[in-house]
């Protein structure tokens, strides 16, 4: 399945709109254990994980709560 077909699973996206969207994407790499967003920081970017996993969590005094 190509990327356009994948995005069309969620929204009826024209090929022209997809090309514009795709032209604005920037590839970034992170090392295992590296933070994408620092604690207390507001995430303002949209991330697509191509390889590996991304964990979303918050901590309380005694436990880590994994959200996704």
Protein Blocks (a to p, Z undefined) as FASTA:
>chain_A
ZZklmmmmmoccdfklmmmmmmmpccddddehiafbdghiacfbdcddfbdcdddddddf
kbccdfZZ
